[in-house]
Amino acid sequence: MRRGRTKGPLTLFLFLMAGIIIGSAVGNILARYSDAELFHQSFIIGTQGTPAILDLIIIKLTFGLSIIINFGTILGVILGIILYYRY
């Protein structure tokens, strides 16, 4: 019996992560070599400054996550979604 090609959530996640990584790299390169203000702006979402620390005497856990979004990241996410639905 032949199985049809199915796209699951893992495939979407991989397309989005590839789009985010490639888009961020392209956005940083464009910000370095371009004079447009659009490429120089970025937003940081997450913990800023010192991360949250949970000290349990035996083990010390540090929690922190920061996501930096720029114009290239947004374009990469859009491109990842388009490629996911196209292929």
KACOR-V803560 format. One record per pair of residues at least 4 apart in sequence whose C-alpha atoms are under 8 Angstrom apart, sorted by the first residue. I is the first residue (numbers start at 1). GAP is how many residues later the second one is. D is the distance in Angstrom with one decimal. If there is no record, write none. Layout:
# KACOR-V803560
I:GAP:D, I:GAP:D
This chain:
# KACOR-V803560
7:4:6.0, 7:5:7.5, 8:4:6.7, 9:4:6.1, 10:4:6.2, 11:4:6.2, 11:73:7.7, 12:4:6.1, 12:69:7.5, 12:72:6.2, 13:4:6.1, 14:4:6.1, 15:4:6.1, 15:65:5.0, 15:66:7.1, 15:68:7.5, 15:69:6.4, 16:4:6.1, 16:60:7.7, 16:61:5.6, 16:64:5.1, 16:65:6.7, 17:4:6.1, 17:60:8.0, 18:4:6.0, 18:58:7.8, 18:62:7.2, 19:4:5.6, 19:54:7.3, 19:56:7.9, 19:57:4.1, 19:58:5.1, 19:59:7.8, 19:60:6.5, 19:61:5.0, 20:4:5.9, 20:53:5.2, 20:54:7.6, 20:56:5.2, 20:57:5.7, 21:4:6.3, 21:52:7.4, 21:55:7.7, 22:4:6.2, 22:51:7.8, 22:54:6.5, 23:4:5.9, 23:49:4.4, 23:50:4.5, 23:51:7.2, 23:52:6.2, 23:53:4.2, 23:54:7.5, 24:4:6.1, 24:45:7.7, 24:46:6.9, 24:47:8.0, 24:48:5.2, 24:49:4.7, 24:52:7.4, 25:4:6.3, 25:47:7.5, 26:4:6.1, 26:46:6.0, 27:4:6.1, 27:12:6.5, 27:43:6.6, 27:44:6.1, 27:45:4.0, 27:46:6.8, 28:4:6.2, 28:11:7.7, 28:44:7.5, 29:4:6.4, 30:4:5.5, 30:9:6.4, 31:4:7.5, 31:5:7.7, 31:8:4.8, 31:9:5.2, 34:5:7.4, 36:4:7.2, 37:4:6.7, 38:33:7.0, 39:31:7.1, 39:32:6.0, 39:33:7.7, 40:30:7.9, 41:29:6.3, 41:30:7.6, 42:26:6.5, 42:27:5.4, 42:28:4.4, 42:29:7.4, 43:25:5.6, 43:26:5.2, 43:27:6.5, 44:22:6.5, 44:23:5.6, 44:24:4.5, 44:25:6.4, 45:21:5.6, 45:22:5.1, 45:23:6.4, 45:24:7.9, 46:18:7.5, 46:19:5.5, 46:20:4.4, 46:21:6.3, 47:4:6.1, 47:17:5.8, 47:18:5.8, 47:19:5.8, 48:18:7.3, 51:11:6.5, 51:12:5.7, 51:13:4.9, 52:10:5.8, 52:11:5.1, 52:12:6.5, 53:7:7.1, 53:8:5.7, 53:9:4.5, 53:10:6.2, 54:6:5.8, 54:7:5.0, 54:8:6.3, 55:4:6.4, 55:5:4.5, 55:6:6.3, 56:4:5.8, 56:5:7.9, 69:4:5.8, 69:5:7.2, 70:4:6.6, 71:4:6.4, 72:4:6.1, 73:4:6.2, 74:4:6.3, 75:4:6.1, 76:4:6.0, 77:4:6.3, 78:4:6.2, 79:4:6.1, 80:4:6.1, 81:4:6.4, 82:4:6.1, 83:4:6.0
